[in-house]
């Protein structure tokens, strides 16, 4: 295979494939969001407190497996190519959903969730694929397309999952398995390989384990600061799944339908920003300015969330928060420039490991802050404390990246 960049028509076809398969993957993940807690509650004998504790264990387990598996998948894709790793990830996710659909006990369900954490780390390889087929100056737009796929999948998935779950709690797992199988078959028939043999690297466990992946980031000048800013951004993001639903219920009295509509608006706005604005704006202002703009808007958005005294104020802040979507594509574009082409899989694996660390720390931290702010410290009137902390984290990330940019 020619090592030169693919022609525009082939590049567009590859990006379309990645977009479709990521939408299918995220749609499958989104399907089970509204029904997994209810299934855990059913297995817990209807004990809400025990179910809440177990659901936290499930969330941490999923993030921990991503932390461990992402560098391995990234390194394997650098050794054997992106195509086989993507296809095996899709097939593994399909089989995993079948396992969860048939799970006879809580522990079988947990095993399924652990396997989902491993196979869902395929986003690592999808990101490396985009870096392979996209010129450096257009990578931010490519990664923005990936963000738009996330937004679209999370708009449709939870709503559809709730509807299907009202028929049968196991049905969303079967539909998710079908979507993952569809992504596998589509890729098997259509997806070309993006990494030519002459650019592949030998696989080594020393570099594929999480600590080796983090050392890999440290060894490239300028990368640790950017990766640190990205980690703070991912940690701040954990405030949303950890606190949004309970915060909206406590402060505004929103029911499940209102929360669902609000989250759908979040997904739509995110898809517009990452699928449209990023592609048009980043080439004009550059990736560094795009990164600083995204972090700043995220900090403002979280502050508005935390200070909004009425529900309509939070709704009005959602488009502002959506501009945070400039952060990830801009950072990914900058980072892929700093890493040699044959090591893009290791880069994406290391970044996904950072996301896994944030996924382990964030839910516990933000949920405990919300519990304190709405419980023993409720008289302080700071129920939005999780979002205010997230705002400070993003502001810190912006300062960190800005100082690096000046140097």
C-alpha positions in Angstrom: 0.0 0.0 0.0 1.2 3.5 -0.8 2.4 5.4 2.3 1.3 8.7 0.8 -1.9 10.4 2.1 -5.0 8.9 0.5 -6.7 11.0 -2.2 -9.6 13.2 -1.1 -12.4 10.9 -2.4 -11.0 7.9 -0.5 -10.3 10.0 2.6 -13.9 11.2 2.6 -15.2 7.6 2.2 -13.0 6.5 5.1 -14.2 9.4 7.3 -17.9 8.6 6.5 -17.3 5.0 7.5 -15.7 6.0 10.8 -18.6 8.4 11.4 -21.2 5.7 10.8 -19.5 3.1 12.9 -18.9 5.4 15.8 -22.6 6.5 15.6 -23.6 2.9 15.7 -21.3 2.2 18.7 -22.4 5.2 20.7 -26.0 4.5 19.8 -25.6 1.0 21.2 -24.0 2.4 24.4 -26.7 5.1 24.7 -29.4 2.5 24.4 -28.5 0.9 27.7 -28.0 4.1 29.7 -31.6 4.4 30.9 -32.2 0.7 31.5 -28.9 -0.5 33.2 -29.7 1.1 36.5 -33.2 -0.4 36.5 -31.8 -3.8 35.7 -29.4 -3.5 38.6 -32.3 -2.4 40.8 -34.2 -5.5 39.8 -31.2 -7.8 40.6 -30.9 -5.9 43.9 -34.3 -6.9 45.1 -35.7 -3.4 44.7 -33.2 -1.9 47.3 -32.5 1.6 46.0 -29.5 2.3 48.2 -27.8 -1.0 47.3 -28.6 -0.5 43.6 -27.0 3.0 43.7 -23.9 1.7 45.3 -23.6 -1.1 42.7 -24.3 1.2 39.8 -21.3 3.3 41.0 -19.2 0.1 41.0 -20.3 -0.6 37.5 -19.4 2.9 36.3 -15.9 2.7 37.9 -15.3 -0.8 36.6 -16.1 0.3 33.0 -13.7 3.3 33.3 -11.0 1.1 34.9 -11.2 -1.4 32.0 -10.9 1.4 29.5 -7.8 2.7 31.4 -6.2 -0.8 31.1 -7.3 -1.8 27.6 -7.0 1.4 25.6 -3.1 1.4 25.4 -3.1 -2.3 24.4 -5.6 -1.7 21.6 -3.7 1.3 20.4 -0.4 -0.6 20.4 -2.0 -3.5 18.6 -3.4 -1.2 15.9 0.1 0.2 15.4 1.4 -3.3 15.0 -1.4 -5.1 12.9 -3.2 -2.1 11.4 -6.4 -0.3 12.4 -8.9 -2.4 10.4 -8.6 -5.8 12.3 -8.6 -4.0 15.7 -11.7 -2.0 14.9 -13.5 -5.1 13.5 -12.7 -7.2 16.5 -13.8 -4.4 18.8 -17.2 -4.2 17.1 -17.6 -8.0 17.1 -16.6 -8.2 20.8 -19.1 -5.5 21.7 -21.8 -7.4 19.9 -21.1 -10.6 21.8 -20.8 -8.6 25.1 -24.3 -7.2 24.6 -25.7 -10.7 24.0 -24.1 -11.8 27.3 -25.7 -8.9 29.2 -29.1 -9.6 27.5 -28.9 -13.2 28.8 -27.2 -12.4 32.2 -28.9 -14.6 34.8 -27.4 -12.7 37.8 -25.9 -9.4 38.8 -22.3 -10.7 38.6 -22.8 -11.9 35.0 -24.0 -8.4 34.3 -20.9 -7.0 35.9 -18.7 -9.3 33.8 -20.5 -8.0 30.7 -19.9 -4.4 31.8 -16.1 -5.2 32.3 -16.0 -6.6 28.8 -17.8 -3.6 27.4 -15.1 -1.3 28.9 -12.5 -3.3 27.0 -14.3 -3.4 23.6 -15.7 0.1 23.8 -12.1 1.4 23.9 -12.2 0.9 20.1 -12.7 4.7 19.9 -8.9 4.7 20.4 -8.4 3.0 17.1 -11.0 5.1 15.4 -9.1 8.2 16.4 -5.9 6.8 15.1 -7.6 6.0 11.8 -8.6 9.6 11.4 -5.0 10.7 12.1 -3.8 8.2 9.4 -6.1 9.4 6.6 -6.3 13.1 7.3 -3.7 15.8 6.6 -2.4 17.5 9.7 -4.1 20.8 8.9 -7.5 19.0 8.6 -7.3 16.8 11.6 -9.3 19.1 13.9 -12.2 18.9 11.5 -11.9 15.1 11.4 -11.9 14.8 15.1 -14.8 17.2 15.2 -16.7 14.8 13.0 -16.0 12.1 15.6 -17.5 14.4 18.3 -20.5 15.0 16.2 -21.0 11.2 16.0 -20.9 11.0 19.8 -23.5 13.8 20.0 -25.8 12.2 17.5 -25.5 8.7 19.2 -26.3 10.1 22.6 -29.3 12.1 21.3 -31.0 9.1 19.8 -29.7 6.2 22.0 -31.0 7.1 25.5 -34.4 8.1 24.2 -34.8 4.9 22.2 -33.4 2.8 25.0 -36.0 4.2 27.4 -38.8 3.5 25.0 -37.6 -0.1 24.3 -36.9 -0.7 28.0 -40.5 0.1 28.8 -41.4 -2.9 26.7 -38.7 -5.2 28.1 -35.6 -4.4 30.1 -33.5 -6.9 28.1 -34.7 -5.6 24.6 -32.2 -2.7 24.4 -29.3 -5.1 24.8 -30.5 -7.1 21.9 -30.9 -4.0 19.7 -27.4 -2.8 20.8 -26.0 -6.2 19.8 -27.6 -5.9 16.4 -26.2 -2.4 15.9 -22.7 -3.6 16.9 -23.0 -6.5 14.5 -24.1 -4.1 11.8 -21.0 -2.0 12.4 -18.8 -5.1 12.2 -20.3 -6.3 8.9 -20.2 -2.9 7.4 -16.5 -2.5 8.2 -15.7 -6.1 7.1 -17.2 -5.3 3.6 -16.2 -1.7 3.2 -13.4 -0.5 5.5 -9.9 -0.2 3.9 -6.8 -0.4 6.0 -5.3 3.1 6.8 -1.8 2.1 8.2 0.5 0.7 5.5 2.8 -2.2 6.6 6.0 -0.1 6.3 4.7 2.3 9.0 3.8 -0.3 11.5 5.7 -0.8 14.8 6.5 -3.9 16.8 4.2 -4.6 19.7 5.8 -4.4 23.2 4.1 -4.8 26.5 6.4 -2.2 28.0 4.7 0.5 25.9 1.2 -1.1 25.8 0.6 -1.0 29.6 -1.1 2.1 31.0 2.1 3.3 32.8 4.1 2.8 29.7 1.5 4.8 27.7 1.7 7.7 30.1 5.5 7.6 29.9 5.1 7.7 26.1 3.3 11.1 26.5 5.9 12.4 28.9 8.8 11.6 26.4 7.5 14.0 23.7 8.1 17.7 24.2 5.0 19.8 24.7 2.7 16.8 24.8 2.5 16.5 28.7 1.0 20.0 29.0 -1.6 19.5 26.3 -2.4 16.0 27.7 -2.7 17.5 31.2 -5.1 20.2 29.9 -7.1 17.4 28.2 -7.2 15.4 31.4 -8.6 18.3 33.4 -11.2 18.8 30.7 -12.2 15.1 30.8 -12.3 15.2 34.6 -14.6 18.3 34.5 -16.9 16.4 32.0 -17.6 13.7 34.6 -19.7 16.3 36.5 -22.4 15.9 34.0 -23.2 12.1 34.3 -22.5 12.2 38.0 -24.6 15.2 39.0 -26.8 16.5 36.2 -29.9 14.4 36.7 -30.0 14.6 40.5 -29.1 18.4 40.4 -32.0 19.1 38.0 -34.4 17.2 40.2 -33.3 18.8 43.4 -33.0 22.4 42.2 -35.7 22.6 39.5 -38.0 19.7 40.2 -37.5 18.3 36.7 -39.1 14.9 35.9 -37.5 12.2 33.7 -39.1 13.6 30.5 -37.7 17.1 31.1 -34.3 15.8 31.8 -34.4 13.7 28.7 -35.3 16.7 26.5 -32.6 18.8 28.1 -30.0 16.1 27.4 -31.3 15.8 23.8 -30.7 19.5 23.4 -27.2 19.0 24.7 -26.5 16.4 22.1 -28.0 18.4 19.3 -26.0 21.5 20.2 -22.8 19.4 20.5 -23.3 17.8 17.1 -23.8 21.2 15.5 -20.6 22.6 17.1 -18.4 19.6 16.4 -19.9 18.6 13.1 -20.2 22.1 11.6 -18.6 25.0 13.4 -15.3 23.3 14.2 -14.7 22.4 10.5 -15.3 26.1 9.5 -13.7 28.0 12.4 -10.6 26.0 13.3 -8.9 26.6 9.9 -9.3 30.3 10.4 -8.2 30.7 14.0 -5.8 27.8 14.4 -5.9 24.8 16.8 -4.3 26.6 19.8 -6.8 29.4 19.8 -9.6 26.9 19.2 -8.4 24.9 22.2 -8.3 28.0 24.5 -11.7 29.2 23.2 -13.2 25.8 23.9 -11.8 25.5 27.4 -12.9 29.1 28.2 -16.5 28.5 26.9 -16.7 25.3 28.9 -15.7 27.1 32.1 -18.3 29.8 31.4 -20.9 27.2 30.6 -20.3 25.2 33.8 -20.4 28.4 35.9 -23.8 29.3 34.3 -25.1 25.7 35.1 -24.0 26.0 38.7 -25.4 29.5 39.2 -28.7 29.1 37.3 -31.5 29.7 39.8 -34.2 28.6 37.4 -34.5 25.8 34.9 -34.8 28.1 31.9 -31.5 29.7 32.8 -29.8 26.3 32.6 -31.5 25.6 29.2 -30.3 29.0 27.9 -26.7 28.0 29.0 -26.6 24.8 26.9 -25.6 26.4 23.6 -22.8 28.2 25.5 -21.6 25.0 27.0 -21.7 23.3 23.6 -18.9 25.6 22.4 -16.7 23.6 24.8 -16.8 21.1 21.9 -13.9 23.0 20.3 -11.6 21.6 22.9 -11.2 18.0 22.0 -10.8 18.3 18.2 -8.3 21.2 18.6 -6.3 19.3 21.3 -6.3 16.1 19.2 -5.1 18.0 16.1 -2.2 19.5 18.1 -1.2 16.2 19.7 -1.2 14.2 16.5 1.2 16.7 15.0 3.6 16.2 17.9 3.7 12.4 17.6 5.3 10.4 14.8 2.7 8.9 12.2 3.5 5.3 13.1 2.7 5.8 16.8 -0.8 7.4 16.5 -2.4 4.3 18.0 -0.2 4.5 21.1 -1.1 8.2 21.4 -4.8 7.6 21.3 -4.5 4.7 23.7 -2.6 6.9 26.2 -5.3 9.6 25.8 -8.1 7.1 26.4 -6.3 5.9 29.5 -6.4 9.5 30.8 -10.1 9.5 30.1 -10.3 6.2 32.1 -8.5 7.8 35.1 -11.0 10.7 34.9 -13.8 8.2 34.8 -12.6 6.5 38.0 -12.0 9.7 40.0 -14.7 12.0 38.6 -18.0 10.2 39.4 -17.1 9.6 43.0 -15.8 13.1 43.5 -18.7 15.0 42.0 -21.4 12.8 43.4 -20.0 13.3 46.9 -19.8 17.0 46.4 -23.4 17.0 45.3 -24.4 14.9 48.3 -22.7 17.3 50.7 -24.1 20.4 48.9 -27.7 19.1 49.0 -27.4 17.5 52.4 -25.4 18.8 55.4 -24.2 21.9 53.6 -27.6 22.7 52.0 -27.9 25.9 54.0 -25.0 27.3 52.0 -27.2 27.4 48.9 -24.5 25.9 46.7 -26.3 22.9 45.1 -24.4 23.8 41.9 -21.1 23.2 43.6 -20.1 20.2 41.3 -20.5 22.4 38.2 -18.7 25.3 39.8 -15.7 23.0 40.6 -15.9 21.8 37.0 -15.7 25.4 35.8 -12.6 25.9 37.9 -11.0 22.8 36.5 -11.5 24.1 32.9 -10.2 27.5 33.8 -7.1 25.9 35.2 -6.7 23.8 32.0 -7.0 27.0 30.0 -4.3 28.8 32.0 -2.0 25.7 31.7 -2.4 25.5 28.0 -2.1 29.3 27.5 1.2 29.4 29.4 2.5 26.5 27.2 1.3 28.3 24.1 3.2 31.5 25.0 6.4 29.5 25.7 
